[in-house]
Amino acid sequence: MSSNSIKSKVLKVIQNNPHCANDDAALLECYWTQIDGWNHEHSLYWNLSRVTPGESITRIRRKLHEEGLIEYSEDTLESRTKRFNEEREQYSMADAFGFNTNFIDRLGR
């Protein structure tokens, strides 16, 4: 399935279920049940092997936000920004080698 096709479907799910813009689990549940036809009568493995990968759905949701097609709630945006910055600080290779990374922050100005 093409990413444009998935993109339009993710956008449709979020437009019909606005809370899904802020919650990965809700987005996956709505997408898999409304678009991919999740069948509760089959096993978890059976369903997961037939649905669109969760990583693809959440990656496209982030793209939709970057393109301004959807908005996160203020709480969600603040929480995601905080987690991103914490992970960047914890896992930055530049920091591991003692390089100054302040230039990254200045790029956004």
PLY file of the C-alpha trace (Angstrom):
ply
format ascii 1.0
element vertex 109
property float x
property float y
property float z
element edge 108
property int vertex1
property int vertex2
end_header
0.00 0.00 0.00
1.40 3.42 -0.89
2.17 5.95 1.81
-0.19 8.46 0.14
-3.02 5.97 0.48
-2.17 5.37 4.14
-1.79 9.13 4.66
-5.30 9.87 3.41
-6.69 7.07 5.58
-4.86 8.27 8.70
-6.15 11.79 8.08
-9.70 10.46 7.67
-9.46 8.48 10.92
-8.22 11.55 12.82
-10.89 13.80 11.29
-13.58 11.32 12.37
-11.93 10.67 15.77
-10.07 13.86 16.83
-8.76 12.29 20.05
-6.61 10.00 17.90
-4.30 12.90 17.02
-3.02 12.84 20.60
-2.99 9.15 21.45
-1.03 6.47 19.58
-3.02 3.59 21.06
-6.35 5.19 20.14
-5.10 5.95 16.62
-3.96 2.37 16.07
-7.20 0.96 17.47
-9.34 3.20 15.25
-7.22 2.66 12.14
-7.00 -1.08 12.54
-10.71 -1.55 13.27
-12.14 1.06 10.89
-9.69 0.73 7.96
-7.92 -2.63 8.19
-10.88 -4.67 9.45
-9.41 -6.01 12.71
-11.33 -9.19 13.51
-11.83 -9.82 17.22
-12.75 -13.43 16.51
-9.19 -14.18 15.39
-5.97 -14.26 17.37
-3.74 -11.29 18.05
-1.07 -12.79 15.78
-3.56 -13.32 12.96
-4.69 -9.68 13.14
-1.24 -8.14 13.57
0.08 -10.05 10.57
-2.62 -8.48 8.37
-2.84 -4.86 9.45
-0.83 -1.79 8.47
2.28 -1.60 10.68
1.81 0.69 13.66
5.11 2.42 12.92
3.82 3.48 9.50
0.59 4.87 10.95
2.28 6.88 13.71
5.03 8.13 11.37
2.38 9.42 8.96
0.49 11.05 11.85
3.69 12.94 12.74
4.05 14.00 9.08
0.47 15.26 9.04
1.30 17.37 12.09
4.51 18.71 10.51
2.52 19.66 7.40
-0.05 21.49 9.53
-2.91 19.17 8.55
-3.60 18.11 12.14
-2.96 19.72 15.50
-1.91 18.13 18.79
-3.40 19.33 22.04
-1.17 21.71 23.99
-0.55 19.03 26.68
0.41 16.43 24.10
2.74 18.79 22.25
4.44 19.81 25.49
4.83 16.18 26.61
6.27 15.03 23.26
8.67 17.97 23.10
9.90 17.24 26.62
10.44 13.53 25.84
12.23 14.37 22.58
14.61 16.75 24.34
15.28 14.24 27.13
16.10 11.50 24.62
18.23 13.85 22.55
20.24 14.74 25.65
20.54 11.11 26.77
21.48 9.54 23.43
23.23 12.31 21.52
26.46 11.04 19.95
27.79 14.59 19.87
27.41 14.79 23.63
29.10 11.42 24.02
32.17 12.81 22.24
32.07 16.16 24.00
30.96 18.27 21.02
28.94 21.42 21.62
25.39 20.95 20.29
24.05 24.42 21.06
24.07 25.20 17.34
21.12 22.83 16.89
19.01 24.97 19.20
20.05 28.14 17.37
18.94 26.71 14.00
15.30 27.00 15.02
15.57 30.75 15.65
0 1
1 2
2 3
3 4
4 5
5 6
6 7
7 8
8 9
9 10
10 11
11 12
12 13
13 14
14 15
15 16
16 17
17 18
18 19
19 20
20 21
21 22
22 23
23 24
24 25
25 26
26 27
27 28
28 29
29 30
30 31
31 32
32 33
33 34
34 35
35 36
36 37
37 38
38 39
39 40
40 41
41 42
42 43
43 44
44 45
45 46
46 47
47 48
48 49
49 50
50 51
51 52
52 53
53 54
54 55
55 56
56 57
57 58
58 59
59 60
60 61
61 62
62 63
63 64
64 65
65 66
66 67
67 68
68 69
69 70
70 71
71 72
72 73
73 74
74 75
75 76
76 77
77 78
78 79
79 80
80 81
81 82
82 83
83 84
84 85
85 86
86 87
87 88
88 89
89 90
90 91
91 92
92 93
93 94
94 95
95 96
96 97
97 98
98 99
99 100
100 101
101 102
102 103
103 104
104 105
105 106
106 107
107 108
